[in-house]
Amino acid sequence: MGIYLISIFGLGVSKAAIDDIALFVIFISLINAILWPLLTRILMPFLVLTFGVGTLILNGFLLQFFGPLFNIYVDGPAIILAPLAMAFVTTVLSTLLTIEDDGSYYRSVFRDAEKKRKSEIKNYPGLIIVEIDGLAYDVLKEAIDKGLMPTVKSMIDDKSHTLRMWETDLSSQTGASQAGILHGNNEDITAFRWIEKENNNQMMQCSGVDRVKILESRISDGDGLLVENGASRSNLFSGDTDNVIFTFSKILNIRKLYNKAWFSVFSNPSNFARIVSLFLAEMILEIISQIKHSIKNIRPRIKRGIAYIPVRGATNVFMREINTSTLIGDMMVGDIDVAYSTYLGYDEIAHHSGVRDEDSWKALKGMDKQIRRLVKANKYTPRKYQFVIQSDHGQTNGATFMQRYGQSFEDFVKSLLPKDMKMFAKMSSNEDHYAESFMPFSKKNDDLIDEKEQEELGDSEVIVLASGNLAMIYLTQWSNRLTYEQINEMFPELIPGIVNNEYIGFIVVRSSEKGDMAIGKNGVYYLDSDEIDGENPLEGFGKNIARHLRRNSSFKYTPDILVNSFYDEEKDEVCAFEELVGSHGGAGGSQSKPFILYPSDWNIGDEEIVGAESIYRILKDNLKLLKENQ
């Protein structure tokens, strides 16, 4: 059918009788069954280095070579379009008819995995850790109640797994959380991005391949979560393993790009074409969604734009499918002891559409299918694998500061300072969704700071940065962190102006007399002594908020003024300082409340789980027990 459609539109396939096409498809299926394992084994480096496009070309050449036997001539764009069209039609039909074709995929992966398998099979289970980026505990429970995640529900209902909420550190974002989870150390990661006064006011952040590599060298002590025969799939940090795919801290090492785990992506000739067809379908869904949000005037809403369309397809389909395929391959070979993989789709969509938008629910429904595929793969594995499903943080909805106040936060801050002060602001953190940096020519890749921006950064006297509903203000004429008293003396309008803005919840500054202080409109919380003067400015931000603020304020790179937006507990809303509907990075609501779903027989106490480093210890300790108890 796919080839027939291509021939009708005159895109490089000669018109042929439907009978000839049917015979040709049967024939090419047999040829693929015979030749494909050999071809992929020989050409695997080419397939990997072309990020899968080589499979379409290879399949197209097979169609071109054998087509004339059936009076079918494939040429020009059809070399790629024909295999794509075949996969697209198959995918649509299987979706409409609810046909599950996982069996043939598992068998093809199993066949190749057997050849890579070591003769001695380990007698203890391995562990697969799936991170659903940005999914809060309460949103997960809603998705389960809506019937969108039946696989996760069954894991809870049959009591094989236990669901718990845990609490992030401040800042509640992927960089801090994955540093804690994968390396047991997120010290000095004060936010998504920050200024290092001691390093000549260098801007550091949790994205951009060069910066993430530097960050890992700082946080790693060589005993990461994945150091003992582990695998990292689509993460910021490596967990101290060299078995990596799409792992930012090591992605610049081309030698590590070629990984044997890729075989599971290309083991079936139509698998990659299926992924591409799903990717294109996801882009169409995003176009429809943008039109629908506009017509219905859904609020809050941001301008998503054309560039976001392929980003959504990449995160919610392409990388999702690559993750699942490579994990299944890892499991069927059976050698790795632990794998950690981040699924980015929900986080990316929730940022742009909303935490509980129809788009976000669809992403979670698709995510549940991936979990089901992984669980089903256990039927084919030489050793059994246990599963942990977890998130690194949540998100909280709300209209942005600019939408509410009518002025950007950086412009608001500028209005409180002398007019001649030079300011640099970096308020967009789309780079937090680090999949965007895989787009090599994207302006949003933070490794590509242009010369003008670099010059502005170097010349600036005040720098304002954003991390969700958390903002940082650095007064860079001074190499040390300024005190509350110094700021008030030199810039008397700054602190009162920020605190009294109706959309600000509290600020954190350090007093030379009182130590660290959280200041709100009608009161001060003295963090060093836990004393409160007036109304508690931290009310509603969680019982551990003072603990998180004390820790954050002890970091090397905490700003002169740390600003957190208001939190409306009744509406469960914050206002991001960036232009994002769902946000995280600061405090307030579900952004600080991710989840962990772990095997019920694991040794985990009843005490609350606070901080990403606690998740590291839980995973590390139980990994050790898996080996010892066999």
WOGI-V645135 format. One record per residue. RES is the residue in one letter. PSI is psi as a letter, one per 40 degrees, with the letter a starting at -180 (none if undefined). OMEGA is omega in degrees with one decimal (999 if undefined). NEAR is the number of other C-alpha atoms within 8 Angstrom. Layout:
res=RES psi=PSI omega=OMEGA near=NEAR
res=RES psi=PSI omega=OMEGA near=NEAR
This chain:
res=M psi=d omega=-179.8 near=6
res=G psi=d omega=178.8 near=13
res=I psi=d omega=179.9 near=11
res=Y psi=d omega=178.9 near=11
res=L psi=d omega=179.0 near=9
res=I psi=d omega=-179.1 near=15
res=S psi=d omega=179.9 near=13
res=I psi=d omega=-176.9 near=8
res=F psi=e omega=175.4 near=6
res=G psi=f omega=-175.9 near=9
res=L psi=f omega=174.0 near=10
res=G psi=e omega=175.0 near=13
res=V psi=h omega=179.3 near=14
res=S psi=i omega=180.0 near=9
res=K psi=h omega=-178.1 near=9
res=A psi=i omega=178.5 near=10
res=A psi=i omega=-178.6 near=6
res=I psi=d omega=178.5 near=7
res=D psi=d omega=178.7 near=6
res=D psi=d omega=-179.6 near=11
res=I psi=d omega=179.5 near=13
res=A psi=d omega=178.5 near=8
res=L psi=d omega=-179.2 near=9
res=F psi=d omega=179.8 near=10
res=V psi=d omega=178.0 near=8
res=I psi=d omega=-179.4 near=8
res=F psi=d omega=-177.0 near=8
res=I psi=d omega=176.3 near=11
res=S psi=d omega=177.9 near=8
res=L psi=d omega=179.0 near=8
res=I psi=d omega=178.5 near=9
res=N psi=d omega=179.8 near=9
res=A psi=d omega=-178.2 near=8
res=I psi=d omega=-170.8 near=8
res=L psi=d omega=-170.2 near=8
res=W psi=d omega=178.6 near=12
res=P psi=d omega=179.8 near=10
res=L psi=d omega=-178.2 near=8
res=L psi=d omega=-178.7 near=8
res=T psi=d omega=178.4 near=12
res=R psi=d omega=-179.0 near=7
res=I psi=d omega=-171.1 near=6
res=L psi=e omega=-176.0 near=8
res=M psi=d omega=178.3 near=9
res=P psi=d omega=178.5 near=7
res=F psi=d omega=-179.1 near=8
res=L psi=d omega=-179.0 near=14
res=V psi=d omega=-176.0 near=12
res=L psi=e omega=174.6 near=9
res=T psi=e omega=179.7 near=8
res=F psi=f omega=172.8 near=7
res=G psi=e omega=-179.2 near=11
res=V psi=d omega=178.6 near=8
res=G psi=d omega=178.4 near=11
res=T psi=d omega=178.2 near=12
res=L psi=d omega=179.6 near=14
res=I psi=d omega=-179.0 near=10
res=L psi=d omega=179.1 near=8
res=N psi=d omega=178.2 near=12
res=G psi=d omega=178.5 near=14
res=F psi=d omega=176.8 near=9
res=L psi=d omega=177.1 near=9
res=L psi=d omega=-179.1 near=11
res=Q psi=d omega=-175.6 near=12
res=F psi=d omega=-174.7 near=7
res=F psi=e omega=-177.5 near=9
res=G psi=d omega=-177.5 near=12
res=P psi=d omega=177.3 near=9
res=L psi=d omega=-178.1 near=6
res=F psi=f omega=-179.6 near=10
res=N psi=f omega=178.1 near=8
res=I psi=h omega=-176.8 near=13
res=Y psi=h omega=-177.3 near=10
res=V psi=h omega=-177.0 near=13
res=D psi=i omega=174.8 near=9
res=G psi=b omega=-176.2 near=7
res=P psi=e omega=-178.3 near=8
res=A psi=e omega=178.3 near=13
res=I psi=d omega=175.7 near=17
res=I psi=d omega=-175.5 near=11
res=L psi=d omega=-177.0 near=9
res=A psi=d omega=177.3 near=13
res=P psi=d omega=177.0 near=14
res=L psi=d omega=-179.1 near=14
res=A psi=d omega=178.1 near=12
res=M psi=d omega=-179.8 near=11
res=A psi=d omega=-178.5 near=14
res=F psi=d omega=-179.7 near=13
res=V psi=d omega=178.7 near=10
res=T psi=d omega=-179.6 near=8
res=T psi=d omega=-179.8 near=11
res=V psi=d omega=-178.3 near=8
res=L psi=d omega=-179.9 near=9
res=S psi=d omega=178.0 near=11
res=T psi=d omega=-178.4 near=8
res=L psi=d omega=-177.4 near=7
res=L psi=e omega=-178.4 near=6
res=T psi=f omega=177.3 near=6
res=I psi=h omega=176.6 near=8
res=E psi=h omega=-178.9 near=6
res=D psi=f omega=-178.2 near=7
res=D psi=d omega=-175.2 near=7
res=G psi=d omega=-179.3 near=7
res=S psi=d omega=178.3 near=7
res=Y psi=d omega=179.7 near=10
res=Y psi=d omega=-177.6 near=10
res=R psi=d omega=-179.4 near=8
res=S psi=d omega=177.2 near=10
res=V psi=d omega=-179.0 near=14
res=F psi=d omega=-179.3 near=12
res=R psi=d omega=179.7 near=8
res=D psi=d omega=-178.8 near=12
res=A psi=d omega=-179.5 near=11
res=E psi=d omega=-178.4 near=9
res=K psi=d omega=-178.3 near=6
res=K psi=e omega=-173.5 near=7
res=R psi=h omega=175.0 near=9
res=K psi=i omega=-174.7 near=7
res=S psi=d omega=-178.1 near=4
res=E psi=h omega=-178.8 near=4
res=I psi=h omega=-179.5 near=9
res=K psi=i omega=-174.3 near=7
res=N psi=e omega=175.3 near=6
res=Y psi=i omega=-176.7 near=9
res=P psi=i omega=171.4 near=12
res=G psi=a omega=-176.3 near=12
res=L psi=h omega=174.2 near=12
res=I psi=h omega=179.7 near=12
res=I psi=h omega=-179.0 near=12
res=V psi=h omega=176.3 near=12
res=E psi=h omega=172.8 near=12
res=I psi=h omega=-172.2 near=14
res=D psi=h omega=170.3 near=15
res=G psi=e omega=-175.6 near=14
res=L psi=h omega=-179.8 near=16
res=A psi=i omega=179.6 near=16
res=Y psi=d omega=-176.1 near=13
res=D psi=d omega=177.5 near=7
res=V psi=d omega=175.6 near=10
res=L psi=d omega=-179.3 near=9
res=K psi=d omega=176.5 near=8
res=E psi=d omega=179.4 near=8
res=A psi=d omega=178.0 near=12
res=I psi=d omega=-180.0 near=12
res=D psi=d omega=178.8 near=7
res=K psi=e omega=-179.3 near=7
res=G psi=e omega=-176.4 near=7
res=L psi=e omega=-176.3 near=11
res=M psi=g omega=-176.9 near=12
res=P psi=d omega=179.7 near=9
res=T psi=d omega=177.8 near=10
res=V psi=d omega=179.1 near=10
res=K psi=d omega=-178.9 near=9
res=S psi=d omega=178.8 near=8
res=M psi=d omega=178.2 near=10
res=I psi=d omega=-175.3 near=11
res=D psi=d omega=-179.2 near=7
res=D psi=e omega=174.4 near=7
res=K psi=e omega=174.5 near=8
res=S psi=d omega=-178.0 near=10
res=H psi=i omega=179.4 near=11
res=T psi=h omega=179.7 near=10
res=L psi=h omega=178.2 near=9
res=R psi=i omega=170.6 near=8
res=M psi=i omega=170.3 near=10
res=W psi=i omega=-173.2 near=12
res=E psi=h omega=-178.6 near=11
res=T psi=i omega=168.5 near=15
res=D psi=i omega=166.8 near=12
res=L psi=h omega=24.2 near=12
res=S psi=i omega=-178.1 near=14
res=S psi=g omega=-179.8 near=17
res=Q psi=i omega=-168.6 near=12
res=T psi=d omega=-177.4 near=11
res=G psi=d omega=-179.4 near=11
res=A psi=d omega=-176.5 near=16
res=S psi=d omega=-179.1 near=16
res=Q psi=d omega=174.3 near=14
res=A psi=d omega=179.1 near=15
res=G psi=d omega=-175.8 near=16
res=I psi=d omega=-173.2 near=14
res=L psi=d omega=-178.0 near=13
res=H psi=e omega=178.8 near=18
res=G psi=f omega=-175.8 near=14
res=N psi=h omega=173.2 near=10
res=N psi=f omega=177.5 near=13
res=E psi=h omega=174.9 near=7
res=D psi=e omega=172.6 near=9
res=I psi=g omega=-170.1 near=11
res=T psi=d omega=-178.4 near=14
res=A psi=a omega=176.4 near=14
res=F psi=d omega=174.6 near=15
res=R psi=i omega=-177.5 near=12
res=W psi=i omega=177.7 near=14
res=I psi=h omega=178.7 near=11
res=E psi=g omega=-177.4 near=12
res=K psi=d omega=-177.7 near=11
res=E psi=e omega=177.7 near=7
res=N psi=f omega=176.6 near=6
res=N psi=f omega=177.3 near=6
res=N psi=f omega=176.4 near=10
res=Q psi=h omega=174.3 near=8
res=M psi=h omega=177.4 near=8
res=M psi=i omega=-179.0 near=9
res=Q psi=i omega=-177.2 near=11
res=C psi=f omega=172.1 near=12
res=S psi=i omega=-174.5 near=13
res=G psi=h omega=-170.0 near=14
res=V psi=d omega=179.5 near=12
res=D psi=d omega=-176.9 near=8
res=R psi=d omega=180.0 near=12
res=V psi=d omega=176.0 near=15
res=K psi=d omega=177.7 near=11
res=I psi=d omega=180.0 near=9
res=L psi=d omega=-179.8 near=9
res=E psi=d omega=178.2 near=11
res=S psi=d omega=179.0 near=7
res=R psi=d omega=-171.2 near=6
res=I psi=e omega=-173.3 near=11
res=S psi=h omega=172.1 near=12
res=D psi=e omega=178.7 near=6
res=G psi=e omega=-178.7 near=6
res=D psi=f omega=-179.0 near=9
res=G psi=i omega=-177.4 near=13
res=L psi=d omega=-172.6 near=15
res=L psi=e omega=-172.6 near=16
res=V psi=d omega=-178.1 near=11
res=E psi=g omega=175.0 near=7
res=N psi=f omega=-178.9 near=10
res=G psi=i omega=179.2 near=14
res=A psi=h omega=178.9 near=13
res=S psi=h omega=-178.6 near=16
res=R psi=h omega=174.7 near=13
res=S psi=f omega=178.2 near=13
res=N psi=i omega=171.5 near=13
res=L psi=d omega=-175.0 near=12
res=F psi=i omega=-171.4 near=13
res=S psi=e omega=-174.3 near=15
res=G psi=e omega=177.9 near=13
res=D psi=f omega=171.3 near=12
res=T psi=i omega=173.2 near=14
res=D psi=e omega=177.6 near=7
res=N psi=g omega=-169.7 near=9
res=V psi=i omega=168.0 near=14
res=I psi=h omega=-180.0 near=11
res=F psi=f omega=178.3 near=9
res=T psi=h omega=-166.9 near=14
res=F psi=d omega=-173.7 near=15
res=S psi=e omega=-177.1 near=14
res=K psi=e omega=-173.9 near=12
res=I psi=e omega=178.4 near=12
res=L psi=e omega=178.4 near=7
res=N psi=g omega=-174.9 near=7
res=I psi=d omega=-179.6 near=7
res=R psi=d omega=179.8 near=5
res=K psi=e omega=178.8 near=12
res=L psi=d omega=179.1 near=12
res=Y psi=h omega=-175.7 near=10
res=N psi=h omega=-177.3 near=9
res=K psi=e omega=180.0 near=5
res=A psi=e omega=179.0 near=9
res=W psi=e omega=-175.2 near=12
res=F psi=d omega=-176.7 near=13
res=S psi=d omega=176.7 near=13
res=V psi=d omega=-173.1 near=11
res=F psi=e omega=-176.3 near=13
res=S psi=d omega=178.4 near=14
res=N psi=h omega=-174.5 near=12
res=P psi=d omega=-178.1 near=11
res=S psi=e omega=-173.6 near=8
res=N psi=d omega=-178.2 near=11
res=F psi=d omega=176.5 near=13
res=A psi=d omega=175.7 near=14
res=R psi=d omega=179.2 near=12
res=I psi=d omega=-179.5 near=11
res=V psi=d omega=179.9 near=10
res=S psi=d omega=175.9 near=12
res=L psi=d omega=177.4 near=12
res=F psi=d omega=179.3 near=12
res=L psi=d omega=178.6 near=9
res=A psi=d omega=178.9 near=8
res=E psi=d omega=176.4 near=12
res=M psi=d omega=177.6 near=12
res=I psi=d omega=177.7 near=8
res=L psi=d omega=179.8 near=8
res=E psi=d omega=176.8 near=10
res=I psi=d omega=177.9 near=9
res=I psi=d omega=-179.1 near=8
res=S psi=d omega=179.4 near=9
res=Q psi=d omega=178.5 near=9
res=I psi=d omega=-178.5 near=8
res=K psi=d omega=179.2 near=8
res=H psi=d omega=-179.8 near=10
res=S psi=d omega=-179.0 near=8
res=I psi=d omega=-179.0 near=6
res=K psi=e omega=-179.0 near=6
res=N psi=f omega=-179.9 near=7
res=I psi=h omega=-179.5 near=7
res=R psi=i omega=-6.6 near=5
res=P psi=i omega=-178.4 near=8
res=R psi=i omega=175.3 near=11
res=I psi=i omega=175.7 near=8
res=K psi=h omega=-176.3 near=4
res=R psi=d omega=172.1 near=8
res=G psi=i omega=-176.8 near=6
res=I psi=d omega=-175.0 near=6
res=A psi=d omega=-178.0 near=7
res=Y psi=d omega=-175.8 near=8
res=I psi=d omega=177.1 near=11
res=P psi=d omega=177.7 near=9
res=V psi=d omega=177.3 near=10
res=R psi=d omega=178.8 near=15
res=G psi=d omega=-178.5 near=13
res=A psi=d omega=-175.2 near=11
res=T psi=d omega=-172.5 near=14
res=N psi=e omega=178.7 near=15
res=V psi=c omega=-170.6 near=14
res=F psi=d omega=-177.2 near=13
res=M psi=d omega=176.0 near=12
res=R psi=d omega=-177.7 near=13
res=E psi=d omega=177.5 near=10
res=I psi=d omega=178.4 near=9
res=N psi=d omega=-175.6 near=13
res=T psi=d omega=-179.0 near=11
res=S psi=d omega=-177.9 near=11
res=T psi=d omega=176.2 near=13
res=L psi=d omega=177.2 near=12
res=I psi=d omega=175.7 near=11
res=G psi=d omega=177.1 near=15
res=D psi=d omega=-177.5 near=11
res=M psi=d omega=-175.8 near=13
res=M psi=d omega=171.9 near=14
res=V psi=d omega=171.5 near=14
res=G psi=e omega=-176.5 near=11
res=D psi=d omega=-175.3 near=11
res=I psi=i omega=179.1 near=11
res=D psi=d omega=-178.5 near=10
res=V psi=h omega=175.0 near=12
res=A psi=i omega=177.0 near=14
res=Y psi=h omega=-175.6 near=14
res=S psi=h omega=179.7 near=12
res=T psi=h omega=175.1 near=12
res=Y psi=h omega=-167.2 near=15
res=L psi=e omega=-166.6 near=15
res=G psi=d omega=-177.2 near=13
res=Y psi=d omega=-177.9 near=15
res=D psi=d omega=-178.0 near=12
res=E psi=d omega=-177.8 near=12
res=I psi=d omega=-179.8 near=13
res=A psi=d omega=176.0 near=16
res=H psi=d omega=-171.2 near=12
res=H psi=d omega=-178.5 near=12
res=S psi=d omega=-176.3 near=12
res=G psi=i omega=-173.2 near=13
res=V psi=d omega=-177.3 near=13
res=R psi=f omega=-179.9 near=8
res=D psi=i omega=176.9 near=9
res=E psi=d omega=178.4 near=6
res=D psi=d omega=-177.6 near=10
res=S psi=d omega=177.3 near=14
res=W psi=d omega=178.2 near=11
res=K psi=d omega=178.8 near=8
res=A psi=d omega=-179.7 near=12
res=L psi=d omega=175.4 near=12
res=K psi=d omega=176.7 near=10
res=G psi=d omega=179.6 near=8
res=M psi=d omega=178.3 near=8
res=D psi=d omega=177.3 near=13
res=K psi=d omega=178.1 near=9
res=Q psi=d omega=178.1 near=11
res=I psi=d omega=178.1 near=10
res=R psi=d omega=178.3 near=9
res=R psi=d omega=179.7 near=10
res=L psi=d omega=-179.7 near=11
res=V psi=d omega=-179.9 near=8
res=K psi=d omega=-179.5 near=7
res=A psi=d omega=179.1 near=12
res=N psi=d omega=177.7 near=10
res=K psi=d omega=-172.5 near=5
res=Y psi=e omega=-171.9 near=8
res=T psi=i omega=179.6 near=11
res=P psi=d omega=172.7 near=8
res=R psi=i omega=-177.9 near=11
res=K psi=i omega=176.5 near=9
res=Y psi=h omega=171.5 near=10
res=Q psi=i omega=-176.5 near=9
res=F psi=h omega=167.1 near=11
res=V psi=h omega=174.7 near=12
res=I psi=h omega=-176.9 near=11
res=Q psi=i omega=173.8 near=12
res=S psi=i omega=-176.7 near=14
res=D psi=d omega=177.4 near=17
res=H psi=i omega=172.4 near=18
res=G psi=a omega=173.2 near=17
res=Q psi=i omega=174.3 near=16
res=T psi=h omega=-176.7 near=15
res=N psi=i omega=171.8 near=13
res=G psi=i omega=172.5 near=12
res=A psi=i omega=-174.5 near=15
res=T psi=i omega=177.6 near=14
res=F psi=d omega=-178.9 near=15
res=M psi=d omega=-179.9 near=11
res=Q psi=d omega=-177.4 near=8
res=R psi=d omega=-171.3 near=8
res=Y psi=d omega=-179.5 near=8
res=G psi=e omega=-179.5 near=7
res=Q psi=i omega=178.0 near=9
res=S psi=i omega=-177.5 near=10
res=F psi=d omega=-179.4 near=9
res=E psi=d omega=176.9 near=9
res=D psi=d omega=176.7 near=8
res=F psi=d omega=178.7 near=9
res=V psi=d omega=-179.4 near=10
res=K psi=d omega=-179.4 near=10
res=S psi=e omega=-178.8 near=8
res=L psi=e omega=-176.4 near=9
res=L psi=i omega=174.5 near=10
res=P psi=h omega=-173.2 near=7
res=K psi=d omega=-176.7 near=6
res=D psi=e omega=179.1 near=4
res=M psi=h omega=179.8 near=9
res=K psi=h omega=-177.1 near=8
res=M psi=i omega=168.9 near=11
res=F psi=h omega=178.9 near=11
res=A psi=h omega=174.3 near=8
res=K psi=g omega=-172.5 near=8
res=M psi=e omega=178.0 near=11
res=S psi=h omega=175.1 near=8
res=S psi=f omega=170.0 near=11
res=N psi=d omega=179.4 near=8
res=E psi=e omega=175.7 near=14
res=D psi=d omega=177.7 near=9
res=H psi=g omega=-158.6 near=10
res=Y psi=e omega=175.0 near=11
res=A psi=d omega=-178.2 near=11
res=E psi=d omega=-179.1 near=12
res=S psi=e omega=174.0 near=13
res=F psi=e omega=176.9 near=6
res=M psi=h omega=-166.0 near=8
res=P psi=d omega=-176.9 near=6
res=F psi=e omega=-177.6 near=5
res=S psi=h omega=175.2 near=8
res=K psi=e omega=-176.6 near=6
res=K psi=e omega=176.5 near=9
res=N psi=h omega=-171.4 near=13
res=D psi=e omega=172.6 near=10
res=D psi=e omega=-175.0 near=8
res=L psi=f omega=176.1 near=7
res=I psi=h omega=-175.8 near=7
res=D psi=i omega=-173.9 near=6
res=E psi=d omega=-179.4 near=6
res=K psi=d omega=179.6 near=6
res=E psi=d omega=178.9 near=8
res=Q psi=d omega=179.3 near=9
res=E psi=d omega=177.8 near=8
res=E psi=d omega=179.0 near=10
res=L psi=d omega=-178.8 near=9
res=G psi=d omega=-176.5 near=7
res=D psi=e omega=-171.2 near=7
res=S psi=i omega=176.9 near=12
res=E psi=e omega=173.7 near=11
res=V psi=h omega=-179.0 near=13
res=I psi=h omega=179.8 near=14
res=V psi=h omega=-177.9 near=14
res=L psi=i omega=-179.4 near=12
res=A psi=i omega=173.3 near=16
res=S psi=g omega=-174.5 near=16
res=G psi=b omega=178.5 near=14
res=N psi=f omega=173.5 near=17
res=L psi=h omega=177.8 near=16
res=A psi=i omega=-179.2 near=13
res=M psi=h omega=176.8 near=14
res=I psi=h omega=179.4 near=13
res=Y psi=h omega=174.7 near=11
res=L psi=g omega=-163.0 near=10
res=T psi=e omega=172.1 near=11
res=Q psi=e omega=-179.0 near=6
res=W psi=h omega=-175.6 near=7
res=S psi=e omega=179.8 near=7
res=N psi=i omega=175.0 near=6
res=R psi=h omega=-177.3 near=8
res=L psi=i omega=178.4 near=10
res=T psi=i omega=176.7 near=11
res=Y psi=d omega=-177.7 near=10
res=E psi=d omega=179.6 near=8
res=Q psi=d omega=-179.8 near=8
res=I psi=d omega=-179.3 near=12
res=N psi=d omega=-179.5 near=11
res=E psi=d omega=-175.4 near=7
res=M psi=d omega=-177.3 near=6
res=F psi=g omega=-170.7 near=9
res=P psi=d omega=-178.4 near=9
res=E psi=e omega=-168.5 near=9
res=L psi=c omega=-176.0 near=12
res=I psi=d omega=178.2 near=10
res=P psi=d omega=-179.3 near=8
res=G psi=d omega=-180.0 near=9
res=I psi=d omega=-176.0 near=9
res=V psi=d omega=-175.0 near=13
res=N psi=e omega=174.8 near=9
res=N psi=h omega=-173.6 near=7
res=E psi=e omega=-177.2 near=6
res=Y psi=e omega=176.7 near=10
res=I psi=h omega=178.7 near=13
res=G psi=d omega=179.0 near=15
res=F psi=i omega=171.9 near=15
res=I psi=i omega=174.8 near=13
res=V psi=h omega=176.4 near=13
res=V psi=i omega=179.1 near=13
res=R psi=h omega=178.4 near=12
res=S psi=h omega=177.0 near=11
res=S psi=e omega=-177.7 near=8
res=E psi=d omega=-171.5 near=4
res=K psi=e omega=-177.0 near=9
res=G psi=a omega=-177.3 near=10
res=D psi=h omega=-178.0 near=13
res=M psi=h omega=168.6 near=14
res=A psi=h omega=-173.4 near=14
res=I psi=h omega=174.6 near=13
res=G psi=a omega=-175.9 near=14
res=K psi=d omega=-172.8 near=9
res=N psi=e omega=179.6 near=8
res=G psi=i omega=-179.7 near=12
res=V psi=h omega=173.3 near=14
res=Y psi=h omega=178.7 near=14
res=Y psi=h omega=-170.1 near=13
res=L psi=d omega=-177.7 near=13
res=D psi=d omega=-175.8 near=9
res=S psi=e omega=-175.8 near=5
res=D psi=f omega=175.7 near=8
res=E psi=i omega=-178.2 near=7
res=I psi=h omega=176.0 near=10
res=D psi=h omega=-176.0 near=8
res=G psi=a omega=179.2 near=7
res=E psi=i omega=179.5 near=8
res=N psi=h omega=-178.7 near=12
res=P psi=e omega=-177.4 near=14
res=L psi=e omega=179.5 near=13
res=E psi=h omega=177.7 near=6
res=G psi=e omega=-178.7 near=7
res=F psi=e omega=177.2 near=10
res=G psi=i omega=-174.5 near=8
res=K psi=e omega=-178.4 near=5
res=N psi=e omega=-173.6 near=6
res=I psi=d omega=179.8 near=10
res=A psi=d omega=177.4 near=10
res=R psi=d omega=-179.8 near=7
res=H psi=d omega=-179.4 near=10
res=L psi=d omega=177.5 near=11
res=R psi=d omega=-178.6 near=11
res=R psi=d omega=-179.4 near=8
res=N psi=d omega=-177.8 near=12
res=S psi=e omega=178.5 near=9
res=S psi=e omega=-177.7 near=7
res=F psi=i omega=-179.3 near=11
res=K psi=d omega=-166.7 near=6
res=Y psi=e omega=175.5 near=11
res=T psi=h omega=-174.8 near=13
res=P psi=i omega=174.5 near=11
res=D psi=d omega=176.2 near=13
res=I psi=h omega=175.4 near=10
res=L psi=h omega=-173.5 near=13
res=V psi=h omega=174.9 near=13
res=N psi=h omega=-178.6 near=13
res=S psi=i omega=173.8 near=13
res=F psi=i omega=171.8 near=12
res=Y psi=h omega=177.4 near=13
res=D psi=h omega=-174.0 near=8
res=E psi=d omega=-178.0 near=8
res=E psi=d omega=-180.0 near=4
res=K psi=e omega=-175.9 near=5
res=D psi=f omega=-177.4 near=10
res=E psi=i omega=167.5 near=13
res=V psi=i omega=169.7 near=16
res=C psi=h omega=-179.9 near=14
res=A psi=i omega=175.2 near=16
res=F psi=e omega=172.0 near=16
res=E psi=i omega=178.0 near=13
res=E psi=g omega=178.5 near=9
res=L psi=i omega=-179.4 near=12
res=V psi=d omega=173.0 near=18
res=G psi=h omega=-177.1 near=14
res=S psi=i omega=175.1 near=14
res=H psi=i omega=-178.0 near=16
res=G psi=d omega=179.3 near=15
res=G psi=a omega=179.9 near=14
res=A psi=i omega=178.5 near=15
res=G psi=h omega=175.4 near=14
res=G psi=a omega=-168.8 near=14
res=S psi=e omega=-177.9 near=12
res=Q psi=d omega=-178.5 near=18
res=S psi=e omega=-172.4 near=17
res=K psi=g omega=174.5 near=14
res=P psi=a omega=-177.0 near=19
res=F psi=i omega=169.1 near=14
res=I psi=h omega=177.4 near=12
res=L psi=h omega=-171.2 near=11
res=Y psi=i omega=178.5 near=11
res=P psi=h omega=-172.7 near=11
res=S psi=d omega=179.6 near=8
res=D psi=e omega=177.6 near=5
res=W psi=i omega=-179.4 near=7
res=N psi=g omega=178.3 near=5
res=I psi=h omega=-178.5 near=5
res=G psi=i omega=-178.7 near=4
res=D psi=e omega=-177.7 near=4
res=E psi=i omega=-179.0 near=4
res=E psi=i omega=-178.8 near=5
res=I psi=h omega=-176.5 near=9
res=V psi=h omega=174.9 near=9
res=G psi=i omega=-178.5 near=12
res=A psi=d omega=178.9 near=18
res=E psi=d omega=175.8 near=12
res=S psi=d omega=176.8 near=12
res=I psi=d omega=176.5 near=11
res=Y psi=d omega=-177.2 near=14
res=R psi=d omega=178.3 near=9
res=I psi=d omega=-178.7 near=9
res=L psi=d omega=-178.0 near=9
res=K psi=d omega=-178.4 near=9
res=D psi=d omega=-177.5 near=8
res=N psi=d omega=170.9 near=10
res=L psi=d omega=179.1 near=9
res=K psi=d omega=-179.4 near=8
res=L psi=d omega=178.4 near=8
res=L psi=d omega=-179.3 near=11
res=K psi=d omega=-174.2 near=9
res=E psi=d omega=-173.1 near=6
res=N psi=e omega=-179.9 near=5
res=Q psi=none omega=999 near=6
